[in-house]
Amino acid sequence: MAPDVRRILISQGLRAFVYGFGSVLLGASLKERGWPSSEVGILLAAIVAGTALMSILVGLFGDRIGRRRFYGFLYLGLAGTGVAFGTSSTLWVLVLVALFGTLSTEVNDSGPFTSLEQAMLPSGLESRERTRVFGRYNIVAVTVGSLGALATGGPHLARHIWPGVPNDQRFFLVFIPVGIAGFVLAKRLTNSVEEGRPLHVTKQPRLQRSKPSVIRLAALFATDSFGGGFVVQSFIAYWFSAKFGVKLEILGVMFFIVGLLQAGSFIVATRLAERFGLLNVMIFTHLPSNVFLAAIPLAPTFPGALALLFARFSLSQMDVPTRQAYVVSLVDANERTAASAFTNTARYAVRPFGPALAGASQKIAFGMPFFIAGGVKVIYDAVLWAWFRHVPLAEEATSRPRR
């Protein structure tokens, strides 16, 4: 493994652990503060908005400032986030810090860190190696992030032994050493991660040859993300609890297994992509997973619904490493930062609307969000195939003789 790839995977693994830890800790600490739901909603909206805003800034200025330098700044921001969330309970302070975009409500984030990593990881790699690296990249995120989520039970167990364990909010301070470690690793990256970055400031748009394709991809990825917003992990946990009376400890084991299935699917996806192509794997694994998703509320028993859930997650995430590899393969090297940031921002910008509409659709039918999510995602798969099956990747486009 190339030294730069190893450093990025280590820093991403550290971040995934605290994101997995923090995604569960955030809800618990907000409940501990006794905030009304309106203030909780404002803070969560600020976190999502900050992720989108910072992703836009990465797209606009990431190459101008330098990928390594911007990456290091983000990790310093992560350390600052730990200070703020670990010590302050003032809403406006936390909202302001959240808008810097270095906190995530999900284990596997798709924000500014990811946009830069997706631009830096492929540097100097052939197409086959590139796909495998993205597979490892996502395996690290899911497995380490799942362990971070499990670790949130540690403070509660420790209080049975030592009542003096700090309250949940103080555990956000663990973000500080992770942020510092990430900054050090960013400083140790070599010049090769800047491959394709313009050496001089130019008035030309960061997206040039591939701009039309990236815009269409961003619109499709936004559609997919909107559909996924109807069935976020917290909603699925709520639905299983309300429908079948599943207890919290069982839900925890369920989603840990889901994380393992996702990690395994990343390995399989990279091998399938080498044989059948990135776009084919993206679509023809994603499509059946959406059918499984829509069928979950039709299951009459908990084991049946659980089997459909596991089947869905064993396939649904195969498009993640292939999608990331597809985006950077579709564009030229000097467009990678902007393309990754643009498509990731599109996914985040529409994400908050799904959960709100899911609550409203529940009044129509208890399992309606599953049907809507599955239907929207099937449409995404069909349109993606229709639009891009004949679009050549960057290597293919540049190798074709001009007429």
Protein Blocks (a to p, Z undefined) as FASTA:
>chain_A
ZZklmmmmmmmmmmmmmmmmmmmmmmmmmmmnopafklmmmmmmmmmmmmmmmmmmmmmm
mmmnopklmmmmmmmmmmmmmmmmmmpccfklmmmmmmnopacfbfbdcbfklmmmmmmm
mgopafklmmmmmmmmmmmmmmmmmmmmmmmmmmmmmmmmmmmbccfklmmmmmmmmmmm
mmmmmmmpcfklmgoiafbdcfbdfblklmmmmmmmmmmmmmmmmmmmmmgfklmmmmmm
mmnopafklmmmmmmmmmmmmmmmmmmmmmmmmmnojklmmmmmmmmmmmmmmmmmmpmb
fklmmmmmmmmmmmmmmmmmmmmmmmmmmpcfklmmmmmmmmmmmmmmmmmmmmmmmmmm
mmmpmklmmmmmmmmmmmmmmmmmmmmmmpccfklmmmpccZZ
